[in-house]
Amino acid sequence: MSLRSMTGYGRGVATERGLHFEVEISSVNRKMLDVQLHLPPLLRLLESRIQDEIAKSMSRGRIIVEIAVHGSNRLKKEAIRIDEELAQAYVRALRRTITRLKLCDDLHASVLLKLPGVLHHEPLEEDVDHIWPVLFKALQRALADLLAMRSREGQALQRDL
């Protein structure tokens, strides 16, 4: 049986269907599996799938995953949602307060976009099936790279011991 280090780093890249994913994974020793994902909002619906794939390869350690996506302006644009009902409620409430306090009404759209809950960035459900195969390739490459590094470092530790 060969030793495998708990410390490692892997990087995977995949480009397909107008999408470019870069996945970086690092690991350090930890008794339990602790996966920390750093995802852009566009990928939040895929969080459980990503964690499941990592759990298939590793049973313990702190695993830090950074994922960046580039390309596909259509997906990015369609993922932006504005809650117009909430924005209207804010405008009514703000205008009532402005009138009551006799303030200058300089309410602009930029003010509304900063208010909680007005602006959302969510992927469309159908886009998840479009995104996952490409992300999966980059994730698998990063995991393979990480596991290979952990094996190399484990062999070096075994020789030292």
Buried (B, 14 or more C-beta within 10 A) or exposed (E): EEBBBBBBBBBBBBBEEEBBBBBBBBBEEEEEBEBEBEBBEBBEBBEEBBBEBBEEBBEEBBBBBBBBBEBBEEBBEBBEEEBEEBBEBBBEEBEEEBEEEEEEEEBEEEEBEEBEEBBEEBBBEEBBEBBBEBBBBBBBBBBEBBBEBBBEBBBEEEEEE
